[in-house]
Amino acid sequence: MQARRSWGALLALTMTVGGCSLVDGDQPRGTSSSPAPSSAPGDTSVELFDPPTDGRDWVVVVEDPADTQQVADALEAEGLALTSVNRAVGMVTLRSADDDVQERAKGVDGVSAAVTDRSEDWQPDDPRLPEEGDLTPATDIPPPPTAPEGADPFDGWLWGTEAIGVADAHQVTTGRREVRVGILDTGVDADHPDLAPVLDTGLSKSFVSDIADIDGPCEAEDCVDPVGEDDNGHGTHVAGTVAAAANGLGVTGVAPGVTLVDLRAGQDSGMFFLGPTVNALTYAADQEIDVVNMSYYVDPWLVACSGGAQGDSPEQAAFQDVAIELMHRTYTVAHEGGVTLVTSAGNEGADVGAKGPDETSPNYGDVAHARTVDPAECERLPLDGKHVVGVASVDEGDERSTFSNWTSDPDDQRIDVAAPGGQETDGRGGILSAMPRGLARAEGAIDDEGRVTESGNQRVVRSCPDGIGATDPDPDERCGLYTWLQGTSMAAPHVAGVAALIISAEDERMNPDDVAARLRETARDMDCPADEGVVHCEGTSERNGIYGEGIVDAAAAVE
């Protein structure tokens, strides 16, 4: 599957390995682990409803969040089908095929805005679904690099965790199970053997439903995307980097001792819309989740501008105003709820601190048009949010990944730190992490027997508990699949994992500002590189527009 903007498959080599021992928290490898975490969610200010199958999605803003339930009741009395009510932020979402939704919604007392991200006559292209290639079982399977003693078998491929000192950090802590990291993404594969031991499926929640125009056919009868599944693969990959279990299988995450929570807010297509994003972050605050990783931007606007940008219609401008307002409300709710927010800086290779072009927006709901965006009036959501840690990407040589966003203004707070995200250089420049089995099969990377195929030979690896060969696997074995991806989406979870280690080392919940400060203060200083084309680095080794305050350092962060 070719996902948009956030990631791209690089390559892989097929491989299986043997040996399996489980570990929990700070226990030595090889000791028995506790069962996978499972928690009952606490009270939440977010209420979800099964959506109608047809119609456009609308976001209604309540001027005073205290009036949200009253407004929701009034909207329902108007005959509008609600899809969610968020009493903390003051947001009601609904889906309707009617053409007078805005008029009816704005007629309700307490409503300050009602917007939709889809024009009435817009029709998207057919969704791009995976196509199978050569299903012949792969041959000529080379071994992975030698892993450190006691590590998981594919850890020798994890140049990213080596670069940020994760092994040394693990001498202090591998993470406490009480520390929770939310993966706000396209889902997390609960059946992946490297994620099942650390994923709290009881606390996990889905905030999205399939949109047939972009996601393809519904995978569930009510079209609500189920928890524990990931047809896109992005969320599963991110989750593996944060906390893949240290269990003698596949790879080890940055913080394998913590707990993961699936906050499913991304569509199968890889798009992240406003309503699900706001609801997922609010829920994270309600459940006292410690860290949330956000490797995405809020669709359909790469850059949202107050009052819109030149060429935007009044309706498009109104939507951008609502997106900015609701995301700012949500940042505050999350911060007050003790959530450390980590996000990717973006993959446009753009100077986010200067005026520049946005030729891709909107990417849904209407035809994209060229715009000039000014950071003084426009925001990349969630990168520009208050209390959000922005992460740029570096390659194996600590140089800026050519796709990574940067800033020409050294005082610009959008780029806080940098972390490994990869670079396609010699074919192995990406980040290796977990891949859902269902996606691998849909793409033809494995066959019906679970064998890696010639189609998957250059991008997928397989790790099995008993070391059965890749050409003849036992179908009953829970083998883990892994793939290489690159992007700032891959850099951010390295930082989210380090944030979780910081909290784990303190033995208590921490103020998000303190966690962010520790990440920045302990980051490894980096000098500005030589100018490269349009990229002109400004600042000092302590802070500059390429690395922020430096490359994140897990070992220094937990000392």
Steps between C-alpha positions, in 0.01 A plus 500: 500500500629844410412726791502875453752747639587326827692192397640299215625145485869475423617144487544187699672163498306187592610317811374276781659446838468279803483545875221657700496638853270766635581791725289752692612842610846496653526122535808339344448338163400139520285534812127436482280797422167610639193474274430773249357807674124545490321790664142617519476861379400765749243771450543701183351819362487345152187314390494316167208380286480266201494720189258484206656347191425799276549873521765761568675536834444826691677655799297725728679734742333585832599846618502396867600134549276490810201520262609209281241245614220755470611580145531129414144438619373791292681378189354154547156654537560661160519150357877503451692173554777561752827308472671638811462741790813644664400688815856594601584684180155614391463302177215302347549303178226366277442342161218599269405491133279808543598825330385734780712364786696818557188714517328267746809459719579871520141564601560315827583719799862467606637397158779726373584312178397200291735388222567206271822400326321377188330712235160380389590400143855365553568140401830331598694257289451133570703386803839352422496147637804269527583283200663159528825436322710186462388252768785258436675424833821700535840331489860602571428638846799673664532535879449827687793687654626359826287625786649604835520221756161434658317722248215407270612340172439797270642762740819508294294678234381767746758768429253758629480369856877452503550861389300641791653281771203276578712208624665721761163645599373146557763459771291751694150400384327323215179672606234443763178324402302776676626752245266516201582617149210572268552425131268749329515348156341255253474226763729247665501133401407327826596159356859595427713290738734793574208729594244269658697478830503880545169617348213584736201405284257578781604864516544532123225666299406570139370843402460441125267332256578393145432750223441284194619770258853496642526185713323244286227266630417500871684234698230483771122486471454842665799640303671602827869413476572241770767533767800273458503506119707707260434470128742782424806386697616846606378479861639150551842611376499803732390283794786257445760774515354630827462175690540171311544235770845377603401137447759328284297577188546761229599840639515678835325835538644808665288438811397131498389505863222758459140450391365595158147631442346494152331837437368425153432835333645447151304360206614185323607734219742676737298820536436665837191718528422765758219336699672165571828676582338733754305215656803271527714764670219590739453133590876469559480782753195347669683166540819664630712362218855624553627547143323517165682458169350691204674418173258678266340832413132586524336457160405640260726805553877450512511855634189658656482880481292734713248653262631273226774566247473668161287287271306328779121522490307645797394146594859377490616795709227431757610137532862601559391745770306223674792256472738748662255588777408144591858371487611780731223415743610136482869576562395674821280211612778248429766707674282551807437125496873431530556377143839556337429563131757393239456557127687463174627815329381396153652363182477785252865607541355844565608803699214517750621833634462697177233581244471226244277301269232247587390333180341188649211646702227410528580132444140397564159656445596731216762556231843605628626841392827690534521718809766708671505440874650727764601347837397825667139426405499129422563181699603145436273297724613356737863610446435865585300422812590634840651231725578278197852357455589519128745242365716530188669202332865405457671219311765251608769767477307744725429719197160648422285257306435678171123466547501643852350843564725762658491871583713795395413676828716364786256645754211312339367252756342265246808275482590391854728202442606258229501119494572214258244484220706361218618591154499290186870482428646150475159335522513443875451853621152457643367395838408136555183435700185291522266433207144360519459152358176596324668784313793282403261244354291765319816637340626156404803524726406162648291217358208315657743274686682793655812461284675818389459533123718637225279812509585549867861390474640852483288658771377248758676280758349232720597386850363176647528359854637163393722601212305317227635594156328771299419263216320249723334673799265333745160667441425472874807702596449865595782636290555874496529700177712814470568762235726802439335842472639852496355835604467743786219261597776256590703763688220610735444157665867488598437819697166377638680189626770708668231717660349181644840395635542841667168460679581139589831599657327755723260243651205737475291692249675810377390841384519500118702821506764327712514203264538727197769702678694182581483388137636833381761552774655155460495491119840466337616838366552515125672767294329648197596303190638668192235669288332261261309672223204689643561362850686768691555408863496777759589473868758345730586145604268548799205586276456533125238462232601149388536310829311722741683451829675189374456128434305333778721304742324222691791423732552862604125552540462231770822555695 
